[in-house]
Amino acid sequence: QVQLVESGGGLVQPGGSLRLSCAASGSIFSINVMNWYRQAPGKERDLVAGMTKDGSTKYADFVKGRFTISRDKAKTTVYLQTNNLEPEDTAVYYCNLLGMTTTIRPFNAWGQGTLVTVSS
């Protein structure tokens, strides 16, 4: 079993910043990919940023230069630093981790979601 716990969402004014966190625990042997998605009301869930095991990153065009994905030294917590937030960034943000369990089975785990609201 792999559990993900997200934190860091909240209400912020346009131009503000938030740092989202996602901590993984459980029977984890390795984490190969760490992603952040978001879903706005009435819209599909979109990939925001991703990081592979070797540290390579990718970003959606709509957040390039404003958001940064990173991880801790233990590589079990992934962060999303969000800067210069816009009302259009309002959404529930989800972390998604893919890897292998200690029983050498693949896992695809999702966090519970954290709401980011950008409004004046």
N, CA and C of each residue as an Amber inpcrd file, in Angstrom:
protein
   360
   0.8330000  -1.1810000   0.0000000   0.0000000   0.0000000   0.0000000
   0.8770000   1.2440000   0.0000000   0.4880000   2.1950000  -0.8130000
   1.1980000   3.4750000  -0.9000000   0.2070000   4.5810000  -0.5820000
   0.5830000   5.4560000   0.3350000  -0.2860000   6.5730000   0.7110000
   0.3960000   7.8930000   0.3670000  -0.4100000   8.8220000  -0.1140000
   0.0720000  10.1630000  -0.4190000  -0.7510000  11.1680000   0.3770000
  -0.0780000  12.1030000   1.0160000  -0.7490000  13.1470000   1.7830000
  -0.3000000  14.4970000   1.2550000  -1.2670000  15.2540000   0.7840000
  -0.9940000  16.5740000   0.2290000  -1.2750000  17.6740000   1.2420000
  -0.5810000  18.7870000   1.0750000  -0.8330000  19.9600000   1.8970000
  -0.3610000  21.2010000   1.1450000  -0.7710000  22.3610000   1.6470000
  -0.2450000  23.6000000   1.1040000  -1.2110000  24.4560000   0.3160000
  -2.3740000  23.9470000   0.0150000  -3.3310000  24.7420000  -0.7360000
  -3.9270000  25.8540000   0.1180000  -4.7120000  26.7060000  -0.5260000
  -5.3520000  27.7860000   0.2080000  -5.7990000  28.9030000  -0.7030000
  -6.1770000  30.0040000  -0.0750000  -6.6270000  31.1930000  -0.7920000
  -5.4670000  32.1750000  -0.9050000  -5.2250000  32.6620000  -2.1040000
  -4.1250000  33.5970000  -2.3190000  -4.5730000  34.6500000  -3.3240000
  -4.0350000  35.8320000  -3.1920000  -4.3700000  36.9080000  -4.1300000
  -3.6010000  36.7380000  -5.4330000  -4.1060000  37.2840000  -6.5120000
  -3.3620000  37.2400000  -7.7750000  -1.9590000  37.8010000  -7.5910000
  -0.9950000  37.1100000  -8.1830000   0.3950000  37.4910000  -8.0200000
   1.0830000  36.8250000  -6.8480000   0.3160000  36.1580000  -6.0200000
   0.8720000  35.5050000  -4.8460000   1.4820000  34.1570000  -5.1480000
   1.9340000  33.4920000  -4.0640000   2.6260000  32.2140000  -4.1960000
   2.1080000  31.2260000  -3.1590000   2.2110000  29.9640000  -3.5100000
   1.9230000  28.8710000  -2.5880000   2.9020000  27.7520000  -2.8760000
   3.2280000  26.9860000  -1.8410000   4.0550000  25.8010000  -2.0140000
   3.2430000  24.5810000  -1.6100000   2.9900000  23.7180000  -2.5870000
   2.2480000  22.4930000  -2.3460000   3.2170000  21.3600000  -2.0350000
   2.8050000  20.4770000  -1.1410000   3.6350000  19.3340000  -0.7670000
   2.8430000  18.0440000  -0.9030000   3.5570000  16.9720000  -1.1820000
   2.9360000  15.6550000  -1.2920000   3.9260000  14.6450000  -0.7290000
   3.5770000  14.0670000   0.4110000   4.4660000  13.1230000   1.0860000
   3.9740000  11.6990000   0.8630000   4.8890000  10.8520000   0.4240000
   4.5590000   9.4570000   0.1570000   5.0520000   8.5660000   1.2850000
   4.2700000   7.5430000   1.5860000   4.6770000   6.5730000   2.6020000
   4.0910000   5.2150000   2.2490000   4.5820000   4.1900000   2.9360000
   4.0720000   2.8440000   2.6880000   5.1350000   1.9380000   2.1130000
   4.6700000   0.9310000   1.4080000   5.5690000  -0.1080000   0.8890000
   6.1830000   0.3000000  -0.4500000   7.0610000   1.2940000  -0.3660000
   7.6560000   1.8530000  -1.5780000   9.0640000   1.3200000  -1.7720000
   9.3040000   0.7290000  -2.9230000  10.6550000   0.2990000  -3.2800000
  11.3520000   1.3810000  -4.0940000  10.6130000   1.9310000  -5.0280000
  11.1790000   3.0180000  -5.8280000  10.0550000   3.8820000  -6.3790000
  10.3710000   5.1430000  -6.5950000   9.4410000   6.0800000  -7.2400000
  10.0830000   6.5160000  -8.5440000   9.4180000   6.2630000  -9.6380000
   9.9850000   6.5370000 -10.9470000   9.5340000   7.8650000 -11.5380000
   8.3050000   8.2540000 -11.2360000   7.7650000   9.4940000 -11.7770000
   6.9290000  10.1820000 -10.7030000   7.1140000  11.4950000 -10.6010000
   6.3120000  12.3260000  -9.7000000   5.6390000  13.3930000 -10.5470000
   4.3280000  13.4530000 -10.4630000   3.5640000  14.4160000 -11.2580000
   2.6630000  15.2670000 -10.3770000   2.3740000  16.4490000 -10.8760000
   1.3090000  17.2790000 -10.3360000   0.2840000  17.5150000 -11.4500000
  -0.9830000  17.2960000 -11.1160000  -2.1030000  17.5770000 -12.0160000
  -2.9840000  18.6260000 -11.3510000  -3.8670000  19.1970000 -12.1410000
  -4.8870000  20.0580000 -11.5640000  -6.1880000  19.9090000 -12.3240000
  -7.2670000  20.1590000 -11.6060000  -8.5970000  20.0800000 -12.2110000
  -9.4320000  21.2570000 -11.7370000  -9.7980000  22.0970000 -12.6800000
 -10.6650000  23.2330000 -12.3920000 -12.1170000  22.7920000 -12.5000000
 -13.0330000  23.5100000 -11.8550000 -14.4470000  23.1310000 -11.9140000
 -14.9440000  23.0170000 -13.3490000 -15.5530000  21.8890000 -13.6530000
 -16.1220000  21.6960000 -14.9820000 -15.1250000  21.3900000 -16.0740000
 -13.8690000  21.1890000 -15.7100000 -12.8300000  20.9330000 -16.7150000
 -12.1520000  19.5970000 -16.4450000 -11.3980000  19.1470000 -17.4310000
 -10.6610000  17.9030000 -17.2940000  -9.4180000  18.1020000 -16.4240000
  -8.9020000  16.9920000 -15.9350000  -7.6740000  17.0410000 -15.1490000
  -6.4930000  17.1680000 -16.1010000  -5.6470000  18.1670000 -15.8540000
  -4.5050000  18.4410000 -16.7240000  -3.1920000  18.2180000 -15.9980000
  -2.2040000  17.7410000 -16.7220000  -0.8580000  17.6190000 -16.1770000
  -0.2350000  19.0050000 -16.0590000   0.2960000  19.3110000 -14.8820000
   0.9150000  20.6100000 -14.6440000   2.4370000  20.5070000 -14.7450000
   3.0040000  19.5130000 -14.0700000   4.4570000  19.3540000 -14.0450000
   4.7890000  17.9160000 -13.6850000   5.9700000  17.4760000 -14.1120000
   6.3970000  16.1300000 -13.8070000   7.8910000  16.0600000 -13.6180000
   8.3240000  15.0650000 -12.8380000   9.7450000  14.8430000 -12.6050000
  10.0220000  13.3440000 -12.6370000  11.0540000  12.9550000 -13.3850000
  11.4240000  11.5480000 -13.4440000  12.4630000  11.2270000 -12.3760000
  12.7760000   9.9400000 -12.2740000  13.6940000   9.4650000 -11.2460000
  15.0600000  10.1300000 -11.3470000  15.4910000  10.4220000 -12.5740000
  16.8050000  11.0280000 -12.7580000  16.7860000  12.5420000 -12.5900000
  15.6280000  13.0990000 -12.2570000  15.5370000  14.5240000 -11.9990000
  15.0930000  15.3720000 -13.1690000  14.8450000  14.7610000 -14.3030000
  14.3640000  15.5250000 -15.4550000  12.9600000  16.0420000 -15.1730000
  12.6970000  17.2530000 -15.6290000  11.3990000  17.8700000 -15.3660000
  10.7290000  18.3000000 -16.6750000   9.4120000  18.4230000 -16.6040000
   8.6400000  18.9630000 -17.7160000   7.4870000  19.7570000 -17.1340000
   7.0560000  20.7430000 -17.9200000   5.9950000  21.6280000 -17.4580000
   4.9800000  21.8680000 -18.5700000   3.7340000  22.0570000 -18.1610000
   2.7240000  22.4960000 -19.1110000   3.0440000  23.9260000 -19.5290000
   2.7070000  24.2580000 -20.7460000   3.0130000  25.6020000 -21.2500000
   2.3900000  26.6870000 -20.3710000   1.2160000  26.3940000 -19.8120000
   0.5160000  27.4400000 -19.0670000   1.1400000  27.7480000 -17.7050000
   2.1550000  26.9910000 -17.2790000   2.8170000  27.2900000 -16.0020000
   4.3140000  27.5130000 -16.1420000   4.8400000  27.3730000 -17.3360000
   6.2810000  27.5360000 -17.5200000   6.7490000  28.9010000 -17.0470000
   7.8230000  28.8710000 -16.2590000   8.3840000  30.1050000 -15.7380000
   7.7270000  30.5890000 -14.4560000   6.6050000  29.9510000 -14.0720000
   5.9080000  30.3730000 -12.8450000   5.9120000  29.2730000 -11.7720000
   5.8440000  28.0220000 -12.1920000   5.7840000  26.8960000 -11.2590000
   7.0930000  26.1050000 -11.3370000   7.4710000  25.5060000 -10.2020000
   8.6700000  24.6690000 -10.1480000   8.3860000  23.4090000  -9.3590000
   8.6900000  22.2690000  -9.9590000   8.5460000  20.9910000  -9.2670000
   9.9000000  20.6080000  -8.6820000   9.8750000  20.0690000  -7.4710000
  11.1100000  19.6310000  -6.8320000  10.7940000  18.4830000  -5.8800000
  11.8240000  17.9040000  -5.2860000  11.6260000  16.8030000  -4.3460000
  12.6470000  16.9160000  -3.2300000  12.4050000  16.2010000  -2.1360000
  13.3450000  16.2390000  -1.0270000  14.4750000  15.2390000  -1.2660000
  15.4670000  15.2620000  -0.3650000  16.6420000  14.4060000  -0.5550000
  16.2680000  12.9330000  -0.5020000  15.2680000  12.5900000   0.2970000
  14.8440000  11.1890000   0.3930000  14.0440000  10.7490000  -0.8290000
  13.6610000  11.7130000  -1.6420000  12.9020000  11.4600000  -2.8740000
  11.5570000  10.8130000  -2.5960000  10.9690000  11.1380000  -1.4280000
   9.6320000  10.6300000  -1.1210000   8.6130000  11.7420000  -0.9680000
   9.0570000  12.9840000  -1.0370000   8.1550000  14.1260000  -0.9840000
   8.3880000  14.9870000  -2.2180000   7.3020000  15.3270000  -2.8650000
   7.3960000  16.1770000  -4.0510000   6.7010000  17.5030000  -3.7440000
   7.2810000  18.5670000  -4.2560000   6.7700000  19.9050000  -4.0200000
   6.3810000  20.5580000  -5.3490000   5.4850000  21.5030000  -5.2590000
   5.1670000  22.3470000  -6.3990000   5.1470000  23.7880000  -5.8900000
   6.1750000  24.5320000  -6.2480000   6.2210000  25.9460000  -5.9180000
   5.4710000  26.7020000  -7.0040000   4.4270000  27.4050000  -6.5900000
   3.6090000  28.1460000  -7.5410000   3.7830000  29.6380000  -7.2770000
   4.2600000  30.3530000  -8.2750000   4.4940000  31.7980000  -8.1620000
   3.6590000  32.5610000  -9.1690000   3.4890000  33.8440000  -8.8980000
   2.7500000  34.7120000  -9.8100000   1.4070000  34.0780000 -10.2030000
   0.6710000  33.6390000  -9.2040000  -0.5810000  32.9300000  -9.4540000
  -1.6180000  33.8510000 -10.0870000  -2.4150000  33.2400000 -10.9450000
  -3.4770000  33.9420000 -11.6600000  -4.8160000  33.3000000 -11.3160000
  -5.9160000  34.0440000 -11.4480000  -7.2350000  33.4410000 -11.1690000
  -7.4600000  32.1390000 -11.9480000  -6.8830000  32.0610000 -13.1390000
  -7.0460000  30.8560000 -13.9590000  -6.3380000  29.6380000 -13.3770000
  -5.4890000  29.8480000 -12.3880000  -4.8040000  28.7320000 -11.7290000
  -5.6750000  28.0990000 -10.6450000  -6.8230000  28.6740000 -10.3840000
  -7.7290000  28.1170000  -9.3800000  -8.1550000  26.7130000  -9.7840000
  -7.8980000  25.7460000  -8.8930000  -8.1880000  24.3470000  -9.2040000
  -7.8510000  23.4980000  -7.9820000  -8.2680000  22.2520000  -8.0470000
  -7.7850000  21.2540000  -7.0880000  -6.5230000  20.6430000  -7.6880000
  -5.4730000  20.6600000  -6.9150000  -4.1850000  20.1350000  -7.3730000
  -3.9580000  18.7490000  -6.7650000  -3.5710000  17.8180000  -7.6270000
  -3.3470000  16.4310000  -7.2100000  -1.9130000  16.0100000  -7.5090000
  -1.2960000  15.3230000  -6.5630000  -0.0170000  14.6940000  -6.8730000
  -0.2770000  13.2540000  -7.3200000   0.6140000  12.7670000  -8.1320000
   0.5050000  11.4310000  -8.7160000   1.9060000  10.8340000  -8.7790000
   2.0760000   9.6930000  -8.1360000   3.3880000   9.0410000  -8.1290000
   3.2760000   7.6460000  -8.7190000   4.2540000   7.3050000  -9.5420000
   4.3260000   5.9760000 -10.1490000   5.6470000   5.3280000  -9.7610000
   5.5840000   4.0690000  -9.3950000   6.8090000   3.3880000  -9.0000000
   6.5840000   1.9240000  -8.7640000   7.4240000   1.3670000  -7.9000000
   7.3530000  -0.0540000  -7.5800000   7.2310000  -0.2330000  -6.0700000
   6.4250000  -1.1950000  -5.6570000   6.3140000  -1.5010000  -4.2390000
   7.4340000  -2.4440000  -3.8200000   7.5060000  -2.6800000  -2.5260000
   8.5250000  -3.5890000  -2.0000000   8.2740000  -5.0320000  -2.4080000
   7.0850000  -5.3230000  -2.9000000   6.7910000  -6.6540000  -3.4380000
   6.9670000  -6.6790000  -4.9410000   7.6440000  -5.6480000  -5.4500000
   7.9640000  -5.5090000  -6.8650000   6.7180000  -5.5740000  -7.7340000
   5.7590000  -4.7640000  -7.3460000   4.5660000  -4.5540000  -8.1590000
   4.4680000  -3.0790000  -8.4660000   4.0490000  -2.7240000  -9.6600000
   3.9190000  -1.3080000  -9.9910000   2.7770000  -0.6590000  -9.2230000
   2.9470000   0.5980000  -8.8780000   1.8490000   1.3390000  -8.2700000
   1.6590000   2.6640000  -8.9890000   0.4630000   3.1570000  -8.9240000
   0.0690000   4.4430000  -9.5100000  -0.8390000   5.0950000  -8.4640000
  -0.2540000   5.9370000  -7.6430000  -0.9690000   6.4830000  -6.4930000
  -1.3100000   7.9510000  -6.6800000  -2.4500000   8.3470000  -6.1090000
  -2.9270000   9.7340000  -6.1990000  -3.1270000  10.3070000  -4.8040000
  -2.8160000  11.5810000  -4.6780000  -3.1150000  12.2790000  -3.4550000
  -4.5900000  12.6320000  -3.3860000  -4.9960000  13.1600000  -2.2270000
  -6.4120000  13.4550000  -2.0130000  -6.8420000  14.7700000  -2.6500000
  -5.8550000  15.5390000  -3.0850000  -6.1600000  16.8370000  -3.6990000
  -6.0890000  17.9640000  -2.6950000  -5.6020000  19.0940000  -3.1500000
  -5.5640000  20.2920000  -2.3090000  -6.0470000  21.4740000  -3.1480000
  -6.9610000  22.2430000  -2.5930000  -7.6080000  23.3180000  -3.3380000
  -6.7680000  24.5830000  -3.3070000  -6.5140000  25.1240000  -4.4730000
  -5.8450000  26.4160000  -4.6210000  -6.8530000  27.3830000  -5.2120000
  -7.1030000  28.4640000  -4.4980000  -8.0410000  29.4820000  -4.9610000
  -7.2970000  30.8000000  -5.0940000  -7.3160000  31.3540000  -6.2830000
  -6.6350000  32.6280000  -6.5490000  -7.7080000  33.6810000  -6.7830000
  -7.8100000  34.6020000  -5.8600000  -8.8770000  35.5990000  -5.9360000
  -8.5130000  36.8030000  -5.0950000  -8.9680000  37.9540000  -5.5560000
  -8.7660000  39.1760000  -4.7810000  -9.9710000  39.4660000  -3.9010000
